[in-house]
């Protein structure tokens, strides 16, 4: 068992990945979390659900990870005043998740230092909670002023630079409040949630198949990871295993998504240090990958190709040859471009030392995914908790210790080349003909988890069904929840002009955490 506590009884949740679930009381939550933290584990996700129709009141859900696997804790809360002990002192990444859980459901983290609105922005009254089943949207709308109390930094020569929420590029909104002295950053405070989309509420009115399309659009650059995690959660509830060919195709699509995003970001990182040559060359390569995606699978970004029970696409023998030739070309070109980046003095002068997150701080704050591995956080779901077919692939995890922009670039290069190797291995194992094993009606009052290592980090989707087997609650969790707060630390003592470079080296999702 991954955790032992007298107020917690665990049972296996799914055989797809090592995962357990168990119910506990609010008072036991801090002690359980400390046990996980002290054992080298971390927080993956925190959310709540309204289960008053099942006579369970409100329930807090906390998913933790340690070397044994995932543990999802279900914590029933009192219905009149639903509250639970703050865990952000144990896992700092919980702070924003707790704030969002209150804004959406009205469950309160007692003892937390920060109770500012996270998702309010003048959209609904403070006492209205959209994820409650009796929420009345029309009666809850408000135009009241939204005066967010940013933390003030005082001192001689200190001033503020507000950036956003509207930016010059075609990106989603986010506000960055810099407190600086000269050009040196003393503090950065982020405010996100400007385009809260109501994603989780939308799931409640959808069929399983409709929900699959929405899951793939939580964060468009991570569509394969989200669609797979959603399908995995549904399949675990239904007790269905997709056909072998479908699983190999899912892995192929996931690695292609990883390659495309790393190519694009390596180009952007070159552009941010005035090496426009790097930007042009990497984006030529990315465009070739996207065009092959469209030709082989029907969509440049591979949307709607993973469905509950399997996949909605296949790969012909000619398609295998196209991918094999693409991988050979990309490996040749990427190795050449890597040598140019490595030997360019101006590039390395900007990369090395910028935006450093030391391994100790990364562990404390819960930095995960690609950025975490660049700060010596050796977590990769494809390695530790390998779901099929990754349990038959020897994935080589890319890690580095320096934790700066240069380290994140190194990890991107290593992961990109490893993904090319994996694609070549996968296309050699595509056997069988079946692509989908249809799911029956999901069991009532079911709960399932899907965990997939996307290019940015692990993507988790939790699925709850009601008494009739319909979607009652779907919570998609993006690794950006953990990593956005770390960016505030990464910029400290760097200069303001380095922020675009440092920010791009993480390339976090606004959409993934602005549900």
C-alpha positions as CSV (number, residue, x, y, z in Angstrom):
1,X,0.0,0.0,0.0
2,X,1.3,3.5,-0.9
3,X,0.0,5.2,2.3
4,X,-0.9,3.9,5.8
5,X,-3.2,5.8,8.2
6,X,-5.7,4.5,10.7
7,X,-8.5,6.8,9.2
8,X,-7.8,5.6,5.7
9,X,-8.7,2.4,3.9
10,X,-7.5,2.1,0.4
11,X,-8.7,-0.1,-2.5
12,X,-7.2,-0.5,-6.0
13,X,-8.8,2.0,-8.4
14,X,-7.6,0.8,-11.7
15,X,-5.1,-1.7,-13.2
16,X,-4.2,0.7,-16.0
17,X,-1.9,2.7,-13.8
18,X,-1.0,2.0,-10.1
19,X,-3.8,3.9,-8.5
20,X,-5.8,3.6,-5.3
21,X,-8.7,5.4,-3.7
22,X,-10.0,5.8,-0.2
23,X,-12.2,7.9,2.0
24,X,-11.0,9.7,5.0
25,X,-12.0,12.4,7.4
26,X,-11.0,16.1,7.1
27,X,-8.9,16.0,10.3
28,X,-6.7,13.2,8.8
29,X,-5.9,15.1,5.6
30,X,-2.8,17.1,6.8
31,X,-1.2,14.1,8.4
32,X,-1.7,12.0,5.3
33,X,-0.3,14.8,3.1
34,X,2.8,15.2,5.3
35,X,3.4,11.4,5.1
36,X,3.4,11.7,1.3
37,X,5.6,14.8,1.3
38,X,8.1,13.4,3.7
39,X,8.4,10.3,1.6
40,X,9.3,12.3,-1.5
41,X,5.8,12.4,-2.9
42,X,3.8,15.3,-4.1
43,X,0.3,16.7,-4.8
44,X,-1.1,16.1,-8.3
45,X,-4.6,17.7,-8.1
46,X,-7.3,19.0,-5.7
47,X,-11.0,19.6,-6.6
48,X,-14.4,19.2,-5.1
49,X,-17.8,17.8,-6.1
50,X,-21.4,18.3,-5.1
51,X,-22.8,14.9,-4.1
52,X,-25.8,16.1,-2.2
53,X,-28.1,14.1,-4.5
54,X,-26.3,11.0,-3.3
55,X,-26.8,12.2,0.3
56,X,-23.0,12.7,0.7
57,X,-23.0,16.5,0.8
58,X,-19.9,18.0,-0.6
59,X,-16.7,16.0,-1.1
60,X,-13.1,17.2,-1.5
61,X,-10.9,15.1,-3.7
62,X,-7.1,15.2,-3.4
63,X,-4.8,13.1,-5.6
64,X,-1.3,12.5,-4.4
65,X,1.6,10.7,-6.0
66,X,4.6,8.8,-4.5
67,X,6.9,6.1,-5.8
68,X,4.1,3.5,-5.4
69,X,1.6,5.3,-7.6
70,X,-1.4,7.6,-7.3
71,X,-3.7,7.8,-4.3
72,X,-7.0,9.7,-4.6
73,X,-8.5,10.7,-1.3
74,X,-12.3,11.4,-1.0
75,X,-13.0,13.7,2.0
76,X,-16.7,14.2,2.8
77,X,-17.4,17.7,4.2
78,X,-20.2,19.0,6.3
79,X,-23.0,20.3,4.1
80,X,-23.9,23.4,6.1
81,X,-20.4,24.9,6.1
82,X,-18.2,22.7,4.0
83,X,-14.6,23.1,5.1
84,X,-11.3,21.2,5.5
85,X,-7.8,21.9,6.8
86,X,-5.5,23.9,4.6
87,X,-2.8,21.8,3.0
88,X,-0.9,24.6,1.2
89,X,1.7,24.8,4.0
90,X,2.5,21.2,3.1
91,X,2.1,21.5,-0.7
92,X,2.4,25.1,-1.8
93,X,0.9,24.1,-5.2
94,X,-2.4,23.5,-3.4
95,X,-3.0,27.3,-2.7
96,X,-4.5,28.2,-6.1
97,X,-6.4,24.9,-6.4
98,X,-8.0,25.6,-3.0
99,X,-8.9,29.1,-4.0
100,X,-10.5,27.8,-7.2
101,X,-12.4,25.1,-5.3
102,X,-13.9,27.7,-3.1
103,X,-14.9,30.0,-6.0
104,X,-16.5,27.2,-7.9
105,X,-18.0,25.1,-5.1
106,X,-17.9,27.1,-1.9
107,X,-15.7,24.6,0.0
108,X,-13.4,26.4,2.4
109,X,-9.7,25.7,3.3
110,X,-9.6,26.6,6.9
111,X,-6.3,28.3,8.0
112,X,-5.2,29.2,4.5
113,X,-3.3,32.4,4.2
114,X,-4.7,33.4,0.9
115,X,-8.5,33.6,0.4
116,X,-8.5,36.1,-2.5
117,X,-10.9,35.4,-5.3
118,X,-9.2,33.4,-8.0
119,X,-11.9,33.1,-10.7
120,X,-14.3,35.9,-9.8
121,X,-13.4,38.8,-12.2
122,X,-16.8,40.4,-11.7
123,X,-18.7,37.5,-13.4
124,X,-20.8,36.1,-10.6
125,X,-21.7,37.1,-7.0
126,X,-19.3,36.1,-4.3
127,X,-21.9,33.9,-2.6
128,X,-22.8,32.0,-5.8
129,X,-20.9,28.8,-6.7
130,X,-21.2,27.5,-10.3
131,X,-20.4,23.9,-9.7
132,X,-23.2,23.4,-7.2
133,X,-26.0,21.4,-8.8
134,X,-28.6,24.1,-7.9
135,X,-26.5,27.0,-9.4
136,X,-28.7,29.6,-11.1
137,X,-26.5,31.3,-13.7
138,X,-29.0,34.0,-14.6
139,X,-29.5,35.1,-11.0
140,X,-25.8,35.0,-10.2
141,X,-24.4,37.3,-12.8
142,X,-23.0,40.6,-11.6
143,X,-21.2,43.7,-12.9
144,X,-19.7,44.7,-9.6
145,X,-16.2,46.0,-9.6
146,X,-13.4,43.4,-9.3
147,X,-10.7,45.2,-7.3
148,X,-8.0,42.5,-6.9
149,X,-5.7,43.2,-4.0
150,X,-2.2,42.6,-5.4
151,X,0.6,42.3,-2.9
152,X,2.5,45.6,-2.6
153,X,6.3,45.8,-2.4
154,X,7.5,48.9,-0.7
155,X,10.9,50.5,-0.5
156,X,13.0,53.4,-2.0
157,X,13.3,53.0,-5.8
158,X,10.7,50.2,-6.1
159,X,8.0,50.6,-8.7
160,X,5.5,48.3,-10.5
161,X,5.2,47.3,-14.1
162,X,1.7,45.9,-15.0
163,X,1.7,43.6,-18.0
164,X,-1.5,42.3,-19.5
165,X,-4.0,40.8,-19.2
166,X,-4.3,41.6,-22.9
167,X,-1.0,40.9,-24.7
168,X,0.4,41.9,-28.1
169,X,0.5,38.4,-29.4
170,X,-2.4,36.1,-30.2
171,X,-2.4,34.4,-26.7
172,X,-4.9,34.1,-23.9
173,X,-5.1,36.7,-21.2
174,X,-3.0,36.8,-18.1
175,X,-1.9,39.6,-15.9
176,X,1.7,39.9,-14.6
177,X,2.5,42.5,-11.9
178,X,6.2,43.1,-11.6
179,X,7.7,44.9,-8.6
180,X,11.2,46.0,-9.7
181,X,14.1,48.2,-8.7
182,X,16.0,49.4,-11.8
183,X,15.5,46.4,-14.1
184,X,15.9,43.7,-11.4
185,X,12.7,41.9,-10.5
186,X,11.9,41.8,-6.7
187,X,8.6,40.1,-7.0
188,X,6.2,38.8,-9.7
189,X,2.6,38.2,-9.0
190,X,0.4,36.5,-11.6
191,X,-3.3,36.7,-12.0
192,X,-5.0,34.3,-14.4
193,X,-8.6,33.1,-14.9
194,X,-9.7,36.0,-17.1
195,X,-11.5,33.8,-19.6
196,X,-13.1,31.2,-17.3
197,X,-14.9,29.0,-19.8
198,X,-17.2,26.9,-17.6
199,X,-15.6,23.7,-18.9
200,X,-16.3,21.6,-15.8
201,X,-20.0,22.8,-15.7
202,X,-20.3,22.0,-19.4
203,X,-19.3,18.4,-18.9
204,X,-22.4,17.9,-16.7
205,X,-24.8,18.1,-19.6
206,X,-22.8,16.0,-22.1
207,X,-22.8,12.4,-23.1
208,X,-19.6,10.4,-22.8
209,X,-18.8,10.9,-26.5
210,X,-19.5,14.6,-26.4
211,X,-17.3,14.9,-23.3
212,X,-14.4,13.3,-25.2
213,X,-14.5,16.2,-27.7
214,X,-14.5,18.8,-24.9
215,X,-11.7,17.1,-23.0
216,X,-9.5,17.3,-26.1
217,X,-10.1,21.1,-26.1
218,X,-9.2,21.9,-22.5
219,X,-5.8,23.0,-23.8
220,X,-5.5,22.7,-27.5
221,X,-1.7,22.1,-27.6
222,X,-2.2,19.1,-25.4
223,X,-5.3,17.6,-27.1
224,X,-3.9,14.1,-27.3
225,X,-2.9,13.9,-23.7
226,X,-6.3,15.2,-22.5
227,X,-8.3,13.0,-24.8
228,X,-6.3,9.9,-23.7
229,X,-6.6,10.7,-20.0
230,X,-10.4,11.2,-20.4
231,X,-10.7,7.9,-22.3
232,X,-8.6,6.2,-19.7
233,X,-10.8,7.4,-16.9
234,X,-14.0,6.2,-18.7
235,X,-12.4,2.9,-19.5
236,X,-11.4,2.3,-15.9
237,X,-15.0,2.9,-14.8
238,X,-16.4,0.6,-17.5
239,X,-13.7,-2.1,-17.0
240,X,-12.8,-2.0,-20.8
241,X,-9.4,-2.3,-22.3
242,X,-8.9,-0.9,-25.8
243,X,-7.5,-3.1,-28.6
244,X,-3.8,-3.4,-28.7
245,X,-3.5,-1.6,-32.0
246,X,-5.4,1.4,-30.6
247,X,-3.1,1.6,-27.7
248,X,0.0,1.7,-29.9
249,X,-1.7,4.4,-32.1
250,X,-2.4,6.5,-29.0
251,X,1.2,6.4,-28.0
252,X,2.3,7.3,-31.5
253,X,-0.1,10.4,-31.5
254,X,1.2,11.4,-28.1
255,X,4.8,11.4,-29.1
256,X,4.0,13.3,-32.3
257,X,2.3,15.9,-30.1
258,X,5.4,16.1,-28.0
259,X,7.7,16.5,-31.0
260,X,5.6,19.3,-32.5
261,X,5.4,21.3,-29.3
262,X,9.2,21.0,-28.6
263,X,10.0,22.0,-32.1
264,X,7.9,25.1,-31.9
265,X,9.2,26.1,-28.5
266,X,12.8,25.6,-29.4
267,X,12.1,28.0,-32.3
268,X,10.5,30.6,-30.0
269,X,13.4,30.3,-27.6
270,X,15.8,31.1,-30.4
271,X,13.6,34.1,-31.4
272,X,13.6,35.4,-27.8
273,X,17.4,35.8,-27.9
274,X,17.4,37.4,-31.3
275,X,18.4,34.2,-33.3
276,X,15.6,34.5,-35.9
277,X,17.4,31.8,-37.9
278,X,16.6,29.3,-35.2
279,X,12.9,30.4,-35.1
280,X,12.6,30.0,-38.9
281,X,14.3,26.6,-39.0
282,X,12.4,24.9,-36.2
283,X,9.1,26.2,-37.4
284,X,9.8,24.8,-40.9
285,X,10.3,21.5,-39.2
286,X,7.1,21.8,-37.0
287,X,5.1,22.8,-40.1
288,X,6.2,19.6,-41.8
289,X,5.1,17.5,-38.8
290,X,1.7,19.2,-38.7
291,X,1.2,18.7,-42.4
292,X,2.0,15.0,-42.1
293,X,-0.5,14.8,-39.2
294,X,-3.2,16.3,-41.4
295,X,-2.4,13.9,-44.3
296,X,-2.0,10.7,-42.2
297,X,-4.6,11.3,-39.4
298,X,-6.9,14.0,-40.7
299,X,-6.1,16.8,-38.3
300,X,-3.0,19.0,-37.9
301,X,-3.2,18.9,-34.1
302,X,-4.7,15.4,-33.9
303,X,-8.0,16.5,-32.3
304,X,-10.7,13.9,-31.9
305,X,-8.5,11.0,-32.8
306,X,-8.6,9.4,-29.4
307,X,-12.1,8.2,-28.3
308,X,-13.3,6.2,-25.3
309,X,-12.6,2.6,-26.1
310,X,-9.9,3.2,-28.8
311,X,-9.0,5.5,-31.6
312,X,-10.8,7.1,-34.6
313,X,-7.9,6.8,-37.0
314,X,-5.4,4.3,-38.4
315,X,-2.0,4.3,-40.1
316,X,-1.4,2.6,-43.4
317,X,1.8,0.9,-44.5
318,X,2.6,3.9,-46.7
319,X,2.0,6.1,-43.6
320,X,4.5,4.1,-41.6
321,X,7.1,4.9,-44.3
322,X,6.2,8.6,-44.2
323,X,6.8,8.7,-40.4
324,X,10.0,6.7,-40.7
325,X,11.4,9.1,-43.3
326,X,10.2,12.1,-41.2
327,X,11.9,10.8,-38.1
328,X,15.2,10.3,-40.0
329,X,15.0,13.8,-41.4
330,X,14.0,15.4,-38.1
331,X,16.8,13.7,-36.2
332,X,19.4,14.9,-38.7
333,X,18.1,18.5,-38.7
334,X,17.5,18.7,-34.9
335,X,21.0,17.5,-34.1
336,X,22.5,20.1,-36.5
337,X,20.4,22.9,-35.0
338,X,21.3,21.7,-31.5
339,X,25.0,22.1,-32.3
340,X,24.3,25.7,-33.6
341,X,22.5,26.6,-30.4
342,X,25.2,25.0,-28.2
343,X,28.0,26.8,-30.0
344,X,26.4,30.2,-30.4
345,X,27.9,32.4,-27.7
346,X,25.1,35.0,-27.7
347,X,22.5,32.3,-27.3
348,X,24.3,30.5,-24.4
349,X,25.0,33.8,-22.7
350,X,21.2,34.5,-22.5
351,X,20.2,30.9,-21.7
352,X,22.7,30.0,-19.0
353,X,21.7,31.1,-15.5
354,X,18.4,32.7,-16.6
355,X,15.3,31.7,-14.7
356,X,17.0,29.2,-12.4
357,X,14.9,27.0,-10.2
358,X,17.1,25.0,-7.9
359,X,16.2,21.3,-7.3
360,X,15.4,21.9,-3.6
361,X,12.9,24.7,-4.5
362,X,11.5,22.8,-7.4
363,X,10.7,19.8,-5.0
364,X,9.2,22.2,-2.4
365,X,6.9,23.9,-4.9
366,X,6.0,20.7,-6.8
367,X,7.5,21.7,-10.2
368,X,6.6,18.9,-12.6
369,X,6.8,17.8,-16.2
370,X,9.5,18.9,-18.6
371,X,10.4,22.0,-16.4
372,X,10.6,19.8,-13.3
373,X,12.9,17.3,-15.0
374,X,15.2,20.2,-15.9
375,X,15.5,20.9,-12.1
376,X,16.3,17.3,-11.2
377,X,12.7,16.2,-10.5
378,X,12.7,12.7,-11.9
379,X,9.0,12.2,-12.5
380,X,7.7,10.9,-15.9
381,X,4.5,8.9,-16.0
382,X,5.7,7.0,-19.0
383,X,8.5,5.6,-16.8
384,X,7.2,5.2,-13.3
385,X,3.5,4.5,-14.0
386,X,3.7,3.2,-17.5
387,X,0.2,2.5,-18.9
388,X,0.0,0.3,-22.0
389,X,1.8,0.4,-24.3
390,X,4.5,2.3,-22.5
391,X,5.0,-0.7,-20.2
392,X,6.6,-2.3,-23.3
393,X,8.7,0.7,-24.2
394,X,11.9,1.5,-22.5
395,X,11.4,5.3,-22.2
396,X,14.7,7.1,-21.4
397,X,13.8,9.9,-19.0
398,X,15.6,13.2,-19.7
399,X,16.7,15.1,-16.6
400,X,19.2,17.9,-15.8
401,X,20.1,19.7,-12.6
402,X,20.8,23.3,-13.4
403,X,17.1,24.3,-13.6
404,X,17.7,27.4,-15.8
405,X,16.6,28.2,-19.3
406,X,19.6,26.3,-20.7
407,X,18.6,23.2,-18.8
408,X,15.0,23.4,-20.0
409,X,16.4,23.7,-23.6
410,X,18.6,20.6,-23.0
411,X,15.7,18.6,-21.7
412,X,13.6,19.6,-24.7
413,X,16.2,18.5,-27.1
414,X,16.7,15.2,-25.3
415,X,13.0,14.5,-25.1
416,X,12.5,15.4,-28.8
417,X,15.1,12.9,-29.9
418,X,13.7,10.2,-27.6
419,X,10.3,10.8,-29.1
420,X,11.6,10.2,-32.5
421,X,13.2,6.9,-31.4
422,X,9.9,5.9,-29.8
423,X,7.9,6.6,-32.9
424,X,10.2,4.4,-34.9
425,X,9.7,1.6,-32.4
426,X,5.9,2.1,-32.2
427,X,5.3,1.9,-36.0
428,X,7.2,-1.4,-36.0
429,X,4.7,-2.9,-33.4
430,X,1.4,-1.9,-35.0
431,X,-0.3,-5.3,-35.2
432,X,-3.9,-6.3,-35.3
433,X,-6.9,-4.7,-37.0
434,X,-9.3,-3.6,-34.3
435,X,-9.4,0.1,-33.4
436,X,-12.3,0.5,-31.0
437,X,-13.8,-1.6,-28.3
438,X,-17.2,0.2,-27.6
439,X,-17.9,1.1,-24.0
440,X,-21.2,0.0,-22.5
441,X,-23.3,2.4,-20.4
442,X,-21.0,3.4,-17.5
443,X,-21.9,2.0,-14.1
444,X,-23.7,4.3,-11.7
445,X,-21.8,6.2,-9.0
446,X,-18.5,5.3,-10.6
447,X,-15.2,7.0,-10.3
448,X,-12.2,6.8,-12.6
449,X,-8.8,8.4,-13.1
450,X,-6.7,8.9,-16.2
451,X,-3.1,9.9,-16.1
452,X,-1.0,10.7,-19.2
453,X,2.4,12.3,-19.5
454,X,1.8,15.1,-21.9
455,X,4.6,17.2,-23.4
456,X,4.2,19.8,-20.7
457,X,3.8,17.3,-17.8
458,X,1.3,14.9,-16.4
459,X,-2.3,15.4,-17.4
460,X,-5.0,14.0,-15.1
461,X,-8.7,13.6,-15.7
462,X,-11.0,12.5,-13.0
463,X,-14.5,11.3,-13.9
464,X,-17.5,10.8,-11.6
465,X,-20.8,9.3,-12.8
466,X,-24.2,9.8,-11.2
467,X,-26.7,7.0,-10.2
468,X,-27.7,6.5,-13.9
469,X,-24.1,6.3,-15.2
470,X,-24.1,9.8,-16.7
471,X,-21.3,12.3,-16.3
472,X,-21.8,14.0,-12.9
473,X,-18.4,15.6,-12.6
474,X,-15.3,15.7,-14.8
475,X,-12.2,17.4,-13.5
476,X,-9.3,17.9,-16.0
477,X,-6.1,18.9,-14.4
478,X,-3.2,20.6,-16.2
479,X,0.4,20.6,-14.9
480,X,0.4,24.4,-15.3
481,X,-1.5,24.6,-12.0
482,X,1.7,23.4,-10.3
483,X,4.1,25.3,-12.5
484,X,2.7,28.8,-12.9
485,X,3.5,29.7,-9.3
486,X,7.1,28.5,-9.8
487,X,7.5,31.0,-12.6
488,X,7.1,33.7,-10.1
489,X,10.2,32.4,-8.3
490,X,12.2,31.7,-11.5
491,X,12.2,35.4,-12.5
492,X,13.4,36.7,-9.1
493,X,16.6,38.8,-9.4
494,X,16.6,38.4,-13.1
495,X,16.0,41.5,-15.3
496,X,12.6,42.4,-16.8
497,X,13.8,41.9,-20.4
498,X,14.6,38.2,-19.6
499,X,11.0,37.5,-18.7
500,X,9.7,36.6,-22.2
501,X,12.6,34.1,-22.5
502,X,12.1,32.6,-19.1
503,X,8.3,32.4,-19.6
504,X,8.7,30.7,-22.9
505,X,11.1,28.1,-21.5
506,X,8.2,26.9,-19.3
507,X,5.5,27.7,-21.9
508,X,2.6,27.1,-19.5
509,X,-1.1,26.9,-20.4
510,X,-3.6,29.6,-19.6
511,X,-6.5,27.5,-20.9
512,X,-5.5,24.4,-19.0
513,X,-5.9,26.0,-15.6
514,X,-8.7,28.4,-16.6
515,X,-11.5,25.9,-16.8
